[in-house]
């Protein structure tokens, strides 16, 4: 955590401790952008998952992070596309593995869209 985030977290805790319905606090741009991202996601009805320093999550939490069902996450795990480890009888997926899968999926989708656009141009389907 950067010193700026540490300072902002302390300022937020202090402001929240003062009570009242509204909180006035000065935040760095970095912190304000993080908070805005979380608020925007909640406003769109999306779930926000905070792992509190954990570098692994359950398949259910991974499903929330990936925007898919738990069953789809399990399928990715079974196919080897999403690495995991067992902790007793529980599956755990590293946050880094989720990020890597998202990066790969984004690249795959981008390539598919480029291919589709090229085919559309080749067939003369554009205006």
N, C-alpha and C positions, 0 to 999 in steps of 0.2 A: 504494500500500500504506500502510495506516495505521501510525502509530508503534507501536501495540500489537502489530500483526502482525509488524513488524520485530523488536521485542523478543522476541516469542515464538519467531520463527524462529531467532534467535540462541541463545536458551535451549535449544531443541531440538537445534540443531547441537552445542552444547557438551556436552549430556547424552549425545548419541550418540557423540561423540568419546571419552568416558570408557570405552567398551567395556562388556562384560557382556551378559547375556541380557535384563535389564530396565532400563528407563529411568524415573527419577523426575524429574519436572519440573513446575513450576507454570505453568499457562497461563491466559490470559484466557478469559472465557466465550465471546467471539467466536471465538477460535481453537479452543477445545474443541468448539464447535458445528460448525465446518468439518470438523474431524477426525472427529467422530462421524458426520457425513453421509457422508463417504468410507468409513468403516469399515462403516456400515450397508449401503451399496450393495454393497460387496465381500462382506459376509456373506450378502446376498440373491443372490449370484452375478452381479451386474451389473458391467459394465465401467466403470471410472472413467478418463476421459480428462483429462489435465492438459496444457495447451498451452504452459506455461512462457513466458508473455508474448506468445505469438503471437496475433494477432487473426484469423488465418485458419487453416482446417484443410482437409484433403483430403476428398473425398467419403466415403472409408472411415471417417475419424474422425467426420465429420458423422453417418454412419449409426449409429455407436456412441452418439453423444450423443443422437440422436433415437430410438434403440431400434428401428431398422428396417434393412432390408437396404441395401447399397450401390446395388442396382438401383432400389430405391424412391427413394433420394436422387437418383439420376440422372434418374428420371422427374420428380421435383419440379423439378429444374434445367431439364429440357427444356420443361416446362410454364410456366416462368417464375415458379413459386411460391417458389423458393429461388434468389435471385440469386447469381451466382458471377463470377469472372474467371479468365482464363487466364494462367498464368505459364509461358511456353514452351508445352509440350504438356500441362501439368498444370492441373487445375481446382482453384480455391481458393475456399472459402466463408467469409465473415466470420462470426465468432461472433455478432455482433449480428443478422445475417440469420437465423441459427438460432433465436435467442431470439425474434425477431419472429414467425417462423413458428410457434413453439410457443405464443406468446401468442394468435395468430389461431386456431390449431387448438383451444386450450383454450376460447376464447370460442365457437367454432363448435359444439363438443361440448356445452358448457353450454346453448346455445340449443336444440340438438336434444333434449337431455334434458328441458328445460322444455316443449318442444312435445309430446314423448311423454307426459309426465306430465299435461299439459292434455288431451290426447286420451284418455288412460286415464280421467281423471275424467269427461270428457264422455260416455264410453261406459259409465260406471258399473262399471268393472272394478276399483275399489279397495274395500277392506273398510271 
